Amino acid sequence: MDAESSRQIRPIMLGTWPTPVEPAPRLAERLGLHAGSLWIKRDDLTGLGGGGNKVRKLEHLCALAIEDGATALVTSGRTQSNHARLTAAAARRLGLRCLLVLAGDAPATATGNVALEALFDTPVRWVGDLDDDGLDAAVELAAADLAAEGERVSVIPLGGSNALGARGYVACGRELETQVPGLRHAVVALGTGGTMAGLVAALGPERVLGVDVGATADAGTRVERMVTELTGARARPPARPSALRLRRDQVGPGYGILTPGARRALSEAALSEGIVLDPVYTAKALSGLAAEVRDGRIGADEPTVFVHTGGLPGLFGHEFIADPRAEPAVPEA
């Protein structure tokens, strides 16, 4: 077990809890569910810096940083990273310096999350087209540079996803148990894995469906590792890879590329419930839920929660926003 994940650290309050669970009867019927069988867990309404699921993780990760005497945070992501934006906001809330290391090139115009990072006056180190290993190396260099300036640096993992950060979603799973008695399915976007891992640790692998959005090549392995760390000290055995419910057919041409199914999901949520999804994570997750219903893996009367992990600012940095009613010119996966 990772030493950090085993430490008893009291989280720092950064968000507003519990987030609400709202019935979604019109969306349920559009998806083929009974009207009273679908709820949306509004983790887009977590409060800090534009909201989103990373706030739950940062409460634990920033608590560790403060306990270790950190004066600066460094983290990574891609151009429109929700995690990077919220790490910048958390640093401002806590009076810490922050440096973001983002894959890609600086956009000509700051939009979406990049604009909010500028509002937080957080410096960004653009490092070009790097894979995860290259991005990790760039983070190590950035942290070393800040340390050379006299800062005590805490590196926040990609997506806030390690076993410590995933504790935030153990808490979310416990909220869901109280808010939706008899919950059968919790459906969530699977990116770097921490959100799904925490839910699996709380609810069990049989009740959590992760819809892979293509953020990492080893998302299922990441989830398995974090669940093992979170549950290793319990009597209940950790989840095996085969026990995890993963849906991998919604990635399409790649991470961040809007598929026709995700485009339809954006429209369905907006037109039926006035709920705004993001094109990278939650739209693909809802498309995965729709496919799961069509395939008969989720019954029409089975209590189901769609976990809305946020990402609204990123919507305004995505090419989709230029013409929200247009169909994307990419094939289905």
FINUVEX-478915 format. One record per residue (C-alpha): residue in three letters; chain; x, y, z. Coordinates in steps of 0.02 Angstrom, whole numbers, padded with zeros to 5 digits. Example, Ala and Ser with C-alpha at 12.3 -4.5 7.8 and 13.67 -1.06 7.14 Angstrom:
<nodes>
<type:Ala, mol:A, x:00615, y:-00225, z:00390>
<type:Ser, mol:A, x:00684, y:-00053, z:00357>
</nodes>
This chain:
<nodes>
<type:Met, mol:A, x:00000, y:00000, z:00000>
<type:Asp, mol:A, x:00062, y:00175, z:-00043>
<type:Ala, mol:A, x:00125, y:00266, z:00112>
<type:Glu, mol:A, x:00024, y:00422, z:00075>
<type:Ser, mol:A, x:-00139, y:00325, z:00052>
<type:Ser, mol:A, x:-00117, y:00241, z:00221>
<type:Arg, mol:A, x:-00091, y:00402, z:00319>
<type:Gln, mol:A, x:-00236, y:00466, z:00422>
<type:Ile, mol:A, x:-00260, y:00641, z:00356>
<type:Arg, mol:A, x:-00410, y:00750, z:00392>
<type:Pro, mol:A, x:-00471, y:00827, z:00228>
<type:Ile, mol:A, x:-00474, y:01015, z:00205>
<type:Met, mol:A, x:-00648, y:01083, z:00166>
<type:Leu, mol:A, x:-00646, y:01155, z:-00010>
<type:Gly, mol:A, x:-00819, y:01111, z:-00074>
<type:Thr, mol:A, x:-01002, y:01111, z:-00025>
<type:Trp, mol:A, x:-01068, y:00943, z:00036>
<type:Pro, mol:A, x:-01167, y:00840, z:00009>
<type:Thr, mol:A, x:-01201, y:00881, z:-00172>
<type:Pro, mol:A, x:-01383, y:00860, z:-00221>
<type:Val, mol:A, x:-01461, y:00712, z:-00310>
<type:Glu, mol:A, x:-01598, y:00766, z:-00431>
<type:Pro, mol:A, x:-01729, y:00657, z:-00515>
<type:Ala, mol:A, x:-01720, y:00657, z:-00705>
<type:Pro, mol:A, x:-01886, y:00583, z:-00764>
<type:Arg, mol:A, x:-01888, y:00656, z:-00940>
<type:Leu, mol:A, x:-01710, y:00605, z:-00975>
<type:Ala, mol:A, x:-01748, y:00432, z:-00904>
<type:Glu, mol:A, x:-01889, y:00406, z:-01029>
<type:Arg, mol:A, x:-01780, y:00465, z:-01174>
<type:Leu, mol:A, x:-01652, y:00335, z:-01124>
<type:Gly, mol:A, x:-01779, y:00194, z:-01108>
<type:Leu, mol:A, x:-01790, y:00194, z:-00917>
<type:His, mol:A, x:-01946, y:00216, z:-00811>
<type:Ala, mol:A, x:-01973, y:00396, z:-00761>
<type:Gly, mol:A, x:-01937, y:00365, z:-00578>
<type:Ser, mol:A, x:-01779, y:00261, z:-00602>
<type:Leu, mol:A, x:-01647, y:00393, z:-00644>
<type:Trp, mol:A, x:-01562, y:00525, z:-00537>
<type:Ile, mol:A, x:-01416, y:00642, z:-00572>
<type:Lys, mol:A, x:-01284, y:00665, z:-00438>
<type:Arg, mol:A, x:-01235, y:00848, z:-00457>
<type:Asp, mol:A, x:-01049, y:00842, z:-00427>
<type:Asp, mol:A, x:-01037, y:00985, z:-00551>
<type:Leu, mol:A, x:-01101, y:01091, z:-00405>
<type:Thr, mol:A, x:-00954, y:01070, z:-00287>
<type:Gly, mol:A, x:-00926, y:01257, z:-00271>
<type:Leu, mol:A, x:-00741, y:01294, z:-00289>
<type:Gly, mol:A, x:-00672, y:01372, z:-00448>
<type:Gly, mol:A, x:-00813, y:01324, z:-00565>
<type:Gly, mol:A, x:-00850, y:01157, z:-00483>
<type:Gly, mol:A, x:-00822, y:00976, z:-00532>
<type:Asn, mol:A, x:-00768, y:00808, z:-00464>
<type:Lys, mol:A, x:-00585, y:00855, z:-00434>
<type:Val, mol:A, x:-00635, y:00959, z:-00282>
<type:Arg, mol:A, x:-00670, y:00801, z:-00182>
<type:Lys, mol:A, x:-00496, y:00734, z:-00223>
<type:Leu, mol:A, x:-00408, y:00899, z:-00189>
<type:Glu, mol:A, x:-00480, y:00907, z:-00014>
<type:His, mol:A, x:-00373, y:00757, z:00030>
<type:Leu, mol:A, x:-00222, y:00794, z:-00078>
<type:Cys, mol:A, x:-00208, y:00974, z:-00021>
<type:Ala, mol:A, x:-00228, y:00919, z:00160>
<type:Leu, mol:A, x:-00074, y:00810, z:00138>
<type:Ala, mol:A, x:00019, y:00954, z:00056>
<type:Ile, mol:A, x:-00021, y:01071, z:00201>
<type:Glu, mol:A, x:00025, y:00939, z:00330>
<type:Asp, mol:A, x:00193, y:00916, z:00244>
<type:Gly, mol:A, x:00225, y:01104, z:00246>
<type:Ala, mol:A, x:00205, y:01135, z:00060>
<type:Thr, mol:A, x:00212, y:01313, z:-00004>
<type:Ala, mol:A, x:00177, y:01270, z:-00187>
<type:Leu, mol:A, x:00077, y:01146, z:-00289>
<type:Val, mol:A, x:00125, y:01075, z:-00459>
<type:Thr, mol:A, x:00010, y:00970, z:-00566>
<type:Ser, mol:A, x:-00018, y:00920, z:-00746>
<type:Gly, mol:A, x:-00152, y:00895, z:-00876>
<type:Arg, mol:A, x:-00201, y:00932, z:-01054>
<type:Thr, mol:A, x:-00250, y:01099, z:-01129>
<type:Gln, mol:A, x:-00427, y:01107, z:-01057>
<type:Ser, mol:A, x:-00391, y:01012, z:-00897>
<type:Asn, mol:A, x:-00528, y:01031, z:-00766>
<type:His, mol:A, x:-00407, y:00962, z:-00637>
<type:Ala, mol:A, x:-00276, y:01095, z:-00675>
<type:Arg, mol:A, x:-00406, y:01233, z:-00661>
<type:Leu, mol:A, x:-00467, y:01171, z:-00493>
<type:Thr, mol:A, x:-00292, y:01144, z:-00425>
<type:Ala, mol:A, x:-00257, y:01326, z:-00468>
<type:Ala, mol:A, x:-00417, y:01377, z:-00377>
<type:Ala, mol:A, x:-00374, y:01270, z:-00225>
<type:Ala, mol:A, x:-00201, y:01348, z:-00216>
<type:Arg, mol:A, x:-00280, y:01522, z:-00213>
<type:Arg, mol:A, x:-00401, y:01468, z:-00077>
<type:Leu, mol:A, x:-00256, y:01401, z:00028>
<type:Gly, mol:A, x:-00130, y:01539, z:-00005>
<type:Leu, mol:A, x:-00008, y:01428, z:-00100>
<type:Arg, mol:A, x:00090, y:01454, z:-00260>
<type:Cys, mol:A, x:00040, y:01345, z:-00406>
<type:Leu, mol:A, x:00123, y:01296, z:-00569>
<type:Leu, mol:A, x:00029, y:01200, z:-00704>
<type:Val, mol:A, x:00117, y:01088, z:-00829>
<type:Leu, mol:A, x:00003, y:01063, z:-00978>
<type:Ala, mol:A, x:00027, y:00953, z:-01131>
<type:Gly, mol:A, x:00002, y:01044, z:-01295>
<type:Asp, mol:A, x:00039, y:01220, z:-01353>
<type:Ala, mol:A, x:-00026, y:01383, z:-01283>
<type:Pro, mol:A, x:-00187, y:01429, z:-01375>
<type:Ala, mol:A, x:-00194, y:01592, z:-01471>
<type:Thr, mol:A, x:-00344, y:01644, z:-01365>
<type:Ala, mol:A, x:-00373, y:01593, z:-01185>
<type:Thr, mol:A, x:-00542, y:01508, z:-01173>
<type:Gly, mol:A, x:-00628, y:01389, z:-01053>
<type:Asn, mol:A, x:-00516, y:01320, z:-00917>
<type:Val, mol:A, x:-00364, y:01412, z:-00985>
<type:Ala, mol:A, x:-00455, y:01578, z:-00962>
<type:Leu, mol:A, x:-00497, y:01534, z:-00782>
<type:Glu, mol:A, x:-00317, y:01487, z:-00748>
<type:Ala, mol:A, x:-00270, y:01659, z:-00810>
<type:Leu, mol:A, x:-00402, y:01734, z:-00695>
<type:Phe, mol:A, x:-00319, y:01643, z:-00550>
<type:Asp, mol:A, x:-00153, y:01716, z:-00612>
<type:Thr, mol:A, x:-00079, y:01542, z:-00616>
<type:Pro, mol:A, x:00074, y:01515, z:-00727>
<type:Val, mol:A, x:00066, y:01376, z:-00857>
<type:Arg, mol:A, x:00215, y:01284, z:-00927>
<type:Trp, mol:A, x:00166, y:01220, z:-01100>
<type:Val, mol:A, x:00266, y:01064, z:-01143>
<type:Gly, mol:A, x:00204, y:01010, z:-01313>
<type:Asp, mol:A, x:00136, y:00841, z:-01366>
<type:Leu, mol:A, x:00193, y:00723, z:-01227>
<type:Asp, mol:A, x:00129, y:00555, z:-01168>
<type:Asp, mol:A, x:00095, y:00523, z:-00984>
<type:Asp, mol:A, x:00275, y:00473, z:-00947>
<type:Gly, mol:A, x:00341, y:00628, z:-01033>
<type:Leu, mol:A, x:00217, y:00735, z:-00939>
<type:Asp, mol:A, x:00272, y:00658, z:-00774>
<type:Ala, mol:A, x:00453, y:00700, z:-00816>
<type:Ala, mol:A, x:00403, y:00880, z:-00856>
<type:Val, mol:A, x:00315, y:00892, z:-00688>
<type:Glu, mol:A, x:00471, y:00831, z:-00597>
<type:Leu, mol:A, x:00573, y:00965, z:-00684>
<type:Ala, mol:A, x:00446, y:01100, z:-00641>
<type:Ala, mol:A, x:00443, y:01045, z:-00459>
<type:Ala, mol:A, x:00634, y:01048, z:-00454>
<type:Asp, mol:A, x:00635, y:01224, z:-00525>
<type:Leu, mol:A, x:00515, y:01285, z:-00390>
<type:Ala, mol:A, x:00615, y:01197, z:-00255>
<type:Ala, mol:A, x:00771, y:01287, z:-00318>
<type:Glu, mol:A, x:00678, y:01450, z:-00285>
<type:Gly, mol:A, x:00655, y:01397, z:-00104>
<type:Glu, mol:A, x:00478, y:01327, z:-00116>
<type:Arg, mol:A, x:00423, y:01167, z:-00030>
<type:Val, mol:A, x:00331, y:01081, z:-00171>
<type:Ser, mol:A, x:00188, y:00956, z:-00167>
<type:Val, mol:A, x:00157, y:00867, z:-00332>
<type:Ile, mol:A, x:-00028, y:00832, z:-00360>
<type:Pro, mol:A, x:-00049, y:00677, z:-00472>
<type:Leu, mol:A, x:-00128, y:00683, z:-00644>
<type:Gly, mol:A, x:-00316, y:00702, z:-00621>
<type:Gly, mol:A, x:-00292, y:00700, z:-00433>
<type:Ser, mol:A, x:-00302, y:00512, z:-00453>
<type:Asn, mol:A, x:-00214, y:00409, z:-00323>
<type:Ala, mol:A, x:-00286, y:00313, z:-00176>
<type:Leu, mol:A, x:-00279, y:00466, z:-00063>
<type:Gly, mol:A, x:-00374, y:00574, z:-00186>
<type:Ala, mol:A, x:-00498, y:00434, z:-00219>
<type:Arg, mol:A, x:-00553, y:00444, z:-00036>
<type:Gly, mol:A, x:-00658, y:00592, z:-00092>
<type:Tyr, mol:A, x:-00763, y:00473, z:-00195>
<type:Val, mol:A, x:-00779, y:00348, z:-00056>
<type:Ala, mol:A, x:-00869, y:00491, z:00032>
<type:Cys, mol:A, x:-00974, y:00520, z:-00124>
<type:Gly, mol:A, x:-01023, y:00337, z:-00129>
<type:Arg, mol:A, x:-01080, y:00348, z:00052>
<type:Glu, mol:A, x:-01185, y:00501, z:00009>
<type:Leu, mol:A, x:-01268, y:00404, z:-00132>
<type:Glu, mol:A, x:-01312, y:00259, z:-00016>
<type:Thr, mol:A, x:-01408, y:00382, z:00092>
<type:Gln, mol:A, x:-01483, y:00486, z:-00048>
<type:Val, mol:A, x:-01541, y:00343, z:-00161>
<type:Pro, mol:A, x:-01593, y:00191, z:-00057>
<type:Gly, mol:A, x:-01588, y:00035, z:-00162>
<type:Leu, mol:A, x:-01463, y:00108, z:-00285>
<type:Arg, mol:A, x:-01421, y:-00023, z:-00417>
<type:His, mol:A, x:-01310, y:00070, z:-00541>
<type:Ala, mol:A, x:-01194, y:00220, z:-00525>
<type:Val, mol:A, x:-01131, y:00274, z:-00696>
<type:Val, mol:A, x:-00978, y:00385, z:-00709>
<type:Ala, mol:A, x:-00849, y:00443, z:-00835>
<type:Leu, mol:A, x:-00684, y:00350, z:-00820>
<type:Gly, mol:A, x:-00532, y:00460, z:-00851>
<type:Thr, mol:A, x:-00382, y:00440, z:-00737>
<type:Gly, mol:A, x:-00480, y:00322, z:-00625>
<type:Gly, mol:A, x:-00489, y:00402, z:-00453>
<type:Thr, mol:A, x:-00674, y:00444, z:-00460>
<type:Met, mol:A, x:-00726, y:00269, z:-00511>
<type:Ala, mol:A, x:-00605, y:00189, z:-00387>
<type:Gly, mol:A, x:-00680, y:00282, z:-00239>
<type:Leu, mol:A, x:-00857, y:00237, z:-00292>
<type:Val, mol:A, x:-00809, y:00054, z:-00314>
<type:Ala, mol:A, x:-00728, y:00052, z:-00142>
<type:Ala, mol:A, x:-00888, y:00120, z:-00065>
<type:Leu, mol:A, x:-01023, y:00034, z:-00169>
<type:Gly, mol:A, x:-00938, y:-00123, z:-00234>
<type:Pro, mol:A, x:-00886, y:-00161, z:-00414>
<type:Glu, mol:A, x:-01055, y:-00234, z:-00460>
<type:Arg, mol:A, x:-01144, y:-00067, z:-00440>
<type:Val, mol:A, x:-01022, y:00052, z:-00527>
<type:Leu, mol:A, x:-01008, y:00069, z:-00715>
<type:Gly, mol:A, x:-00858, y:00166, z:-00780>
<type:Val, mol:A, x:-00871, y:00234, z:-00957>
<type:Asp, mol:A, x:-00694, y:00252, z:-01025>
<type:Val, mol:A, x:-00664, y:00419, z:-01113>
<type:Gly, mol:A, x:-00488, y:00378, z:-01172>
<type:Ala, mol:A, x:-00390, y:00490, z:-01053>
<type:Thr, mol:A, x:-00263, y:00353, z:-01013>
<type:Ala, mol:A, x:-00215, y:00189, z:-01093>
<type:Asp, mol:A, x:-00226, y:00091, z:-00930>
<type:Ala, mol:A, x:-00382, y:00161, z:-00847>
<type:Gly, mol:A, x:-00446, y:-00007, z:-00785>
<type:Thr, mol:A, x:-00278, y:-00052, z:-00710>
<type:Arg, mol:A, x:-00271, y:00116, z:-00622>
<type:Val, mol:A, x:-00442, y:00086, z:-00547>
<type:Glu, mol:A, x:-00397, y:-00089, z:-00490>
<type:Arg, mol:A, x:-00238, y:-00027, z:-00405>
<type:Met, mol:A, x:-00325, y:00114, z:-00312>
<type:Val, mol:A, x:-00469, y:00003, z:-00257>
<type:Thr, mol:A, x:-00344, y:-00123, z:-00190>
<type:Glu, mol:A, x:-00257, y:00014, z:-00089>
<type:Leu, mol:A, x:-00423, y:00081, z:-00025>
<type:Thr, mol:A, x:-00495, y:-00087, z:00026>
<type:Gly, mol:A, x:-00339, y:-00186, z:00066>
<type:Ala, mol:A, x:-00359, y:-00169, z:00254>
<type:Arg, mol:A, x:-00541, y:-00227, z:00252>
<type:Ala, mol:A, x:-00614, y:-00400, z:00262>
<type:Arg, mol:A, x:-00695, y:-00374, z:00093>
<type:Pro, mol:A, x:-00577, y:-00431, z:-00047>
<type:Pro, mol:A, x:-00521, y:-00299, z:-00172>
<type:Ala, mol:A, x:-00596, y:-00291, z:-00345>
<type:Arg, mol:A, x:-00516, y:-00401, z:-00477>
<type:Pro, mol:A, x:-00498, y:-00327, z:-00653>
<type:Ser, mol:A, x:-00632, y:-00447, z:-00715>
<type:Ala, mol:A, x:-00751, y:-00385, z:-00580>
<type:Leu, mol:A, x:-00747, y:-00204, z:-00635>
<type:Arg, mol:A, x:-00887, y:-00144, z:-00748>
<type:Leu, mol:A, x:-00801, y:-00050, z:-00888>
<type:Arg, mol:A, x:-00875, y:00013, z:-01050>
<type:Arg, mol:A, x:-00740, y:00053, z:-01178>
<type:Asp, mol:A, x:-00843, y:00081, z:-01336>
<type:Gln, mol:A, x:-00876, y:00267, z:-01312>
<type:Val, mol:A, x:-00699, y:00336, z:-01339>
<type:Gly, mol:A, x:-00722, y:00354, z:-01527>
<type:Pro, mol:A, x:-00573, y:00425, z:-01624>
<type:Gly, mol:A, x:-00489, y:00481, z:-01463>
<type:Tyr, mol:A, x:-00489, y:00579, z:-01302>
<type:Gly, mol:A, x:-00578, y:00746, z:-01315>
<type:Ile, mol:A, x:-00651, y:00709, z:-01487>
<type:Leu, mol:A, x:-00840, y:00725, z:-01488>
<type:Thr, mol:A, x:-00930, y:00570, z:-01553>
<type:Pro, mol:A, x:-01106, y:00568, z:-01625>
<type:Gly, mol:A, x:-01164, y:00473, z:-01471>
<type:Ala, mol:A, x:-01090, y:00603, z:-01354>
<type:Arg, mol:A, x:-01166, y:00741, z:-01460>
<type:Arg, mol:A, x:-01337, y:00662, z:-01442>
<type:Ala, mol:A, x:-01310, y:00643, z:-01255>
<type:Leu, mol:A, x:-01269, y:00828, z:-01239>
<type:Ser, mol:A, x:-01431, y:00869, z:-01329>
<type:Glu, mol:A, x:-01537, y:00744, z:-01231>
<type:Ala, mol:A, x:-01481, y:00811, z:-01062>
<type:Ala, mol:A, x:-01503, y:00991, z:-01114>
<type:Leu, mol:A, x:-01673, y:00971, z:-01196>
<type:Ser, mol:A, x:-01751, y:00854, z:-01067>
<type:Glu, mol:A, x:-01683, y:00920, z:-00902>
<type:Gly, mol:A, x:-01592, y:01085, z:-00936>
<type:Ile, mol:A, x:-01431, y:00998, z:-00882>
<type:Val, mol:A, x:-01269, y:01046, z:-00969>
<type:Leu, mol:A, x:-01139, y:00911, z:-00995>
<type:Asp, mol:A, x:-00961, y:00930, z:-01058>
<type:Pro, mol:A, x:-00902, y:00853, z:-01223>
<type:Val, mol:A, x:-00749, y:00764, z:-01153>
<type:Tyr, mol:A, x:-00812, y:00667, z:-01002>
<type:Thr, mol:A, x:-00995, y:00675, z:-00954>
<type:Ala, mol:A, x:-01067, y:00672, z:-01131>
<type:Lys, mol:A, x:-00975, y:00510, z:-01168>
<type:Ala, mol:A, x:-01027, y:00441, z:-00998>
<type:Leu, mol:A, x:-01211, y:00475, z:-01033>
<type:Ser, mol:A, x:-01192, y:00400, z:-01206>
<type:Gly, mol:A, x:-01122, y:00246, z:-01119>
<type:Leu, mol:A, x:-01271, y:00240, z:-01002>
<type:Ala, mol:A, x:-01388, y:00248, z:-01152>
<type:Ala, mol:A, x:-01294, y:00104, z:-01234>
<type:Glu, mol:A, x:-01301, y:00003, z:-01074>
<type:Val, mol:A, x:-01491, y:00022, z:-01071>
<type:Arg, mol:A, x:-01505, y:-00026, z:-01255>
<type:Asp, mol:A, x:-01398, y:-00179, z:-01224>
<type:Gly, mol:A, x:-01511, y:-00234, z:-01081>
<type:Arg, mol:A, x:-01376, y:-00222, z:-00948>
<type:Ile, mol:A, x:-01474, y:-00090, z:-00852>
<type:Gly, mol:A, x:-01657, y:-00130, z:-00829>
<type:Ala, mol:A, x:-01791, y:00001, z:-00853>
<type:Asp, mol:A, x:-01846, y:-00004, z:-00671>
<type:Glu, mol:A, x:-01675, y:-00020, z:-00588>
<type:Pro, mol:A, x:-01627, y:00132, z:-00481>
<type:Thr, mol:A, x:-01486, y:00218, z:-00576>
<type:Val, mol:A, x:-01381, y:00371, z:-00538>
<type:Phe, mol:A, x:-01284, y:00466, z:-00669>
<type:Val, mol:A, x:-01136, y:00550, z:-00582>
<type:His, mol:A, x:-01114, y:00723, z:-00660>
<type:Thr, mol:A, x:-00929, y:00759, z:-00635>
<type:Gly, mol:A, x:-00935, y:00937, z:-00703>
<type:Gly, mol:A, x:-00822, y:01011, z:-00835>
<type:Leu, mol:A, x:-00932, y:01156, z:-00891>
<type:Pro, mol:A, x:-00786, y:01280, z:-00912>
<type:Gly, mol:A, x:-00704, y:01158, z:-01033>
<type:Leu, mol:A, x:-00858, y:01164, z:-01142>
<type:Phe, mol:A, x:-00814, y:01344, z:-01184>
<type:Gly, mol:A, x:-00640, y:01292, z:-01240>
<type:His, mol:A, x:-00701, y:01152, z:-01355>
<type:Glu, mol:A, x:-00732, y:01173, z:-01541>
<type:Phe, mol:A, x:-00908, y:01107, z:-01513>
<type:Ile, mol:A, x:-00963, y:01272, z:-01439>
<type:Ala, mol:A, x:-00944, y:01362, z:-01606>
<type:Asp, mol:A, x:-01097, y:01270, z:-01673>
<type:Pro, mol:A, x:-01186, y:01172, z:-01536>
<type:Arg, mol:A, x:-01322, y:01105, z:-01651>
<type:Ala, mol:A, x:-01206, y:01035, z:-01784>
<type:Glu, mol:A, x:-01176, y:00849, z:-01798>
<type:Pro, mol:A, x:-00992, y:00801, z:-01778>
<type:Ala, mol:A, x:-00909, y:00739, z:-01937>
<type:Val, mol:A, x:-00832, y:00583, z:-01858>
<type:Pro, mol:A, x:-00886, y:00401, z:-01868>
<type:Glu, mol:A, x:-00959, y:00304, z:-01722>
<type:Ala, mol:A, x:-00833, y:00195, z:-01630>
</nodes>
